[in-house]
Each structure stands twice: as C-alpha cells, then as structure tokens.
C-alpha cells in the first residue's frame, strides 16, 4: 500500500511540473525515470522484507547440520546419522519424535534434485506453491502488476494438430450403416525413443520448460516457456541419439476400421483419438473423418426425412393410382391413392425416411413424395370430343338450368 501511494504521489508531482515551459522535457523524463526506478526498488525492498518473514522457518540444511554446498552423498550420510540418533524407538527424549520428523522432511526435499533446486531459489514457500500446481516464485504475480511480467500461467496440454479427412459416403450407406478399413500413414515417435531421453531439470512437461531470470540483486523470476525438446517433467530429447538416427519420428502405417452408423448425417464425424502425427514434446492429436453425403438420383435428405419427386400420367391423376418403387436398402414401397391428384400435391409416408441415429434402426423419419402430372403431347379430334363430353357434362346441365331461369 505504501508503494502505491508513492506511485500516485509521483504521478501528481509529475503533472504539476508539466505546467512549465516546453524547454523542460529532458528534466521531466529524468524525473519520471527516477521515480520509476525508486518505485521498482521500493518493490524490491518490500518484497525483501517478505522474504525474511517467509524464511523465518528453520533452514533445511541446518536441520541436517550441513552447508548449502553439501553433496548428495553428504546429505544421505547426515540423514542416516540423525535418523538413527532421533528415532523414537531409540531416543526416549520428549523432542525426539519431532526432530526425527524434521530430519525426514529435510531429507525428502534435499535428496530430490528438482525439489532442492526449487528450495534453494524460493524456500519452503516455493515448494508449497509448486505442490499446489502454481509457480514456485511466490512473487511472480506481484511482479506482473508492476510491469515485470511472468505471473503464474496455466499450463495447457500440448497436442499436435488434429487431421481432418472428408469421408464421402452414399445415402444408402447412411441408411444401412457400413464399415470400411483404411490405412493411415503418420509420423510416429521412433521405437528407440526411450533410449534418447536425458534428465533436464528445466523441463516441466511435454513442450514446457521453466527458465529463471534475474530481476535484481537477490531476486529471480520463474518464467514458463515453450520448449519442443521437453518430453516430460525433468526429461528432454538427447540430440544425435544413435537409437533414433533419423530423428525422433518415423513413418508408421496405422490400420483403422471406421464405422458409419445408421442415420449419420452430413458433417457428422468419426474420431480416432491420438492417431494423428506424433511429435516430440506433444501428445498426438486426433484423426477425424467428416461425413460428406454423395448426391442420390432419386432421394434428397432433410434431417431424418427423405424427399422425392414422382411423375404420374394424367389419367392416373384423374382416376387414382397404385405404384411401387425400390427404397435405398432394396425393399419395395407401395404408393396407393384414390381420387384426383393435382400438380404439387405431397404425400407423407411415415417410417419410410432415414433411421434416427442412436435408435439402432428402430425409429425412422418420414418420406415425402411430391407429385407432378405428365400431360399428353397431343390428342385426336375424337379424343378431344370424348374428353370434353366427360369433363363438361355437369357444366352443360348447369348452363341449361341457368337459361331456363
């Protein structure tokens, strides 16, 4: 809070000085730079006080009676001696159990290279933040507010891009369902890749590394960066490795069996997880087949319904008709209609549409038939007379009745 008030005060004084003549621009910059520098060092001093508070806990090296430059063997030796000395079964003193637990905790951290490195840089507070999934740097977020950058960033799992392939299928295949085999050629990690790993303490996961930057005397900042050489936490790729002379990846054929389910629609997908290209420091993306429906000569699809056009001769449009046609899977569909059919009339046949996806072929949409009329190209004089006599018979009677009135 003191720092923020100082910042506001500096800004106020700076604005006041701008009221002077234009020839003071150099001194303004110097004053502003001076205040920024003082502000930054105020942050450092305030945080230094916090460091003292945080480090008030007992030093782990002191718990084992060692200096910070102790080797791994010295740490192990000190732990063995002190654990025997303070073991509750052998030491009856009241504080033996507490000292034994203290020694064990210190050894757990200092015997692990990664934990020891974090402790050396950030103390026990940094260890706690790392275990909670955050940045080891307890001041990372605070620095970011003052323009230093590099606050905690959420780690995202890194994958190679998904591969999308159009899968052109017929309406019949979508009606009946189908399966097909295909061979996909991808880039896969070398078989001997396990022999090409080495320890890298900066690697925090696939494609993720952490670097330390000096912010000021006694202050460092932990920054997460992308590093495709990182394979896993603490592991990276050993370049020019004899087990993989052609590099970390090689071509691989993957045999896949894709299932087109009954009722699938255009733009539906069939996904094979983690079958796309592999890459060092990344998990494989997904291979995605995208359904594209081929045009059918007789049927068109709208959601789960089918539509078709049917032309009938004039005589059947006037007298009624009964016809049959073959459906997508080969079964015959009978259409029967009595009475007059006008051009553009539509008939609905329930359960003759597409199967609904997920119903296992038990429920279907409807089939809609739109009728058109095939008129004769010509009529003889006799046919015209006969047709007029039939069609106008009622009209002549109405005309005679009107004349009598």
C-alpha positions, 0 to 999 in steps of 0.5 A, spaced: 500 500 500 505 504 501 508 503 494 502 505 491 501 511 494 508 513 492 506 511 485 500 516 485 504 521 489 509 521 483 504 521 478 501 528 481 508 531 482 509 529 475 503 533 472 504 539 476 511 540 473 508 539 466 505 546 467 512 549 465 515 551 459 516 546 453 524 547 454 523 542 460 522 535 457 529 532 458 528 534 466 521 531 466 523 524 463 529 524 468 524 525 473 519 520 471 525 515 470 527 516 477 521 515 480 520 509 476 526 506 478 525 508 486 518 505 485 521 498 482 526 498 488 521 500 493 518 493 490 524 490 491 525 492 498 518 490 500 518 484 497 525 483 501 522 484 507 517 478 505 522 474 504 525 474 511 518 473 514 517 467 509 524 464 511 523 465 518 522 457 518 528 453 520 533 452 514 533 445 511 540 444 511 541 446 518 536 441 520 541 436 517 547 440 520 550 441 513 552 447 508 548 449 502 554 446 498 553 439 501 553 433 496 548 428 495 552 423 498 553 428 504 546 429 505 544 421 505 550 420 510 547 426 515 540 423 514 542 416 516 546 419 522 540 423 525 535 418 523 538 413 527 540 418 533 532 421 533 528 415 532 523 414 537 524 407 538 531 409 540 531 416 543 526 416 549 527 424 549 520 428 549 523 432 542 525 426 539 519 424 535 519 431 532 526 432 530 526 425 527 520 428 523 524 434 521 530 430 519 525 426 514 522 432 511 529 435 510 531 429 507 525 428 502 526 435 499 534 435 499 535 428 496 530 430 490 534 434 485 528 438 482 525 439 489 532 442 492 533 446 486 526 449 487 528 450 495 534 453 494 531 459 489 524 460 493 524 456 500 519 452 503 514 457 500 516 455 493 515 448 494 508 449 497 506 453 491 509 448 486 505 442 490 499 446 489 500 446 481 502 454 481 509 457 480 514 456 485 516 464 485 511 466 490 512 473 487 511 472 480 504 475 480 506 481 484 511 482 479 506 482 473 502 488 476 508 492 476 510 491 469 515 485 470 511 480 467 511 472 468 505 471 473 503 464 474 500 461 467 496 455 466 499 450 463 495 447 457 496 440 454 500 440 448 497 436 442 499 436 435 494 438 430 488 434 429 487 431 421 481 432 418 479 427 412 472 428 408 469 421 408 464 421 402 459 416 403 452 414 399 445 415 402 444 408 402 450 407 406 447 412 411 441 408 411 444 401 412 450 403 416 457 400 413 464 399 415 470 400 411 478 399 413 483 404 411 490 405 412 493 411 415 500 413 414 503 418 420 509 420 423 510 416 429 515 417 435 521 412 433 521 405 437 528 407 440 525 413 443 526 411 450 533 410 449 534 418 447 531 421 453 536 425 458 534 428 465 533 436 464 531 439 470 528 445 466 523 441 463 516 441 466 512 437 461 511 435 454 513 442 450 514 446 457 520 448 460 521 453 466 527 458 465 529 463 471 531 470 470 534 475 474 530 481 476 535 484 481 540 483 486 537 477 490 531 476 486 529 471 480 523 470 476 520 463 474 518 464 467 514 458 463 516 457 456 515 453 450 520 448 449 519 442 443 525 438 446 521 437 453 518 430 453 516 430 460 517 433 467 525 433 468 526 429 461 528 432 454 530 429 447 538 427 447 540 430 440 544 425 435 541 419 439 544 413 435 537 409 437 533 414 433 538 416 427 533 419 423 530 423 428 525 422 433 519 420 428 518 415 423 513 413 418 508 408 421 502 405 417 496 405 422 490 400 420 483 403 422 476 400 421 471 406 421 464 405 422 458 409 419 452 408 423 445 408 421 442 415 420 449 419 420 448 425 417 452 430 413 458 433 417 457 428 422 464 425 424 468 419 426 474 420 431 480 416 432 483 419 438 491 420 438 492 417 431 494 423 428 502 425 427 506 424 433 511 429 435 516 430 440 514 434 446 506 433 444 501 428 445 498 426 438 492 429 436 486 426 433 484 423 426 477 425 424 473 423 418 467 428 416 461 425 413 460 428 406 453 425 403 454 423 395 448 426 391 442 420 390 438 420 383 432 419 386 432 421 394 434 428 397 435 428 405 432 433 410 434 431 417 431 424 418 426 425 412 427 423 405 424 427 399 422 425 392 419 427 386 414 422 382 411 423 375 404 420 374 400 420 367 394 424 367 389 419 367 392 416 373 391 423 376 384 423 374 382 416 376 387 414 382 393 410 382 397 404 385 405 404 384 411 401 387 418 403 387 425 400 390 427 404 397 435 405 398 436 398 402 432 394 396 425 393 399 419 395 395 414 401 397 407 401 395 404 408 393 396 407 393 391 413 392 384 414 390 381 420 387 384 426 383 391 428 384 393 435 382 400 438 380 404 439 387 400 435 391 405 431 397 404 425 400 407 423 407 409 416 408 411 415 415 417 410 417 419 410 410 425 416 411 432 415 414 433 411 421 434 416 427 441 415 429 442 412 436 435 408 435 439 402 432 434 402 426 428 402 430 425 409 429 425 412 422 423 419 419 418 420 414 418 420 406 415 425 402 413 424 395 411 430 391 407 429 385 407 432 378 402 430 372 405 428 365 400 431 360 399 428 353 403 431 347 397 431 343 390 428 342 385 426 336 379 430 334 375 424 337 379 424 343 378 431 344 370 430 343 370 424 348 374 428 353 370 434 353 363 430 353 366 427 360 369 433 363 363 438 361 357 434 362 355 437 369 357 444 366 352 443 360 346 441 365 348 447 369 348 452 363 341 449 361 338 450 368 341 457 368 337 459 361 331 456 363 331 461 369 
